[in-house]
Amino acid sequence: MPKLPFLLALLLSLPAAATEVYRWVDASGQAHYSDQWQPGAEKLRIEESSRYSAVPPPARPAAGKAAPGADAVPYERLEIASPAHEAVLWNIGGQLRVAVQLQPALRSGHAIRLLMDGVAHDLPPGATETRLEEVYRGVHTLRAQVVDAGGKVLMESEPSTFMVQQTSIAAPGGG
């Protein structure tokens, strides 16, 4: 779930033209934010935009020991390089470029698996970037994994959260 600092940073990072944001709380008590009005939503007015840049969290170390016969040196770092953690992306047309950084380099027989909102996307052998299709408006979570030929997870990145926004034709002024 998004944390309050992320939502506050998101609200403060909206461009000056998008100064009106709507907030509502669903039946389970979860707060939601949008540039589109919803029944029961309160209008928030943002007078000045600010920029917030978060330091990405450190990658989680590889779990367990290397499998027998595998290279003795474990992976040191795995992280989502793009999109940046807590980024707000505008008008991406449903296509998201994803890149991961891995140290040391991906070994033969290993691959990268992305988990986008919990749905697995396997990259081709040796690839560390791809383009995901049908990524639309909303808050999304992305995680990367290094997997062996049998699909066993060798290392997993920290989750990266980002938001996709779309300019509204129905309400170009935000109202």
Protein Blocks (a to p, Z undefined) as FASTA:
>chain_A
ZZfklmmmmmmmpcfklmcccddddfkopacddfbdcehiacdddfbdcddddddddddd
dehjddehiafbdcfbdcdfbdcehiacehklopacddddddddddehiacdddeehiac
dddehiabdcdehiaedddddddddddfkopafbdcdddddddddddfklmnoZZ
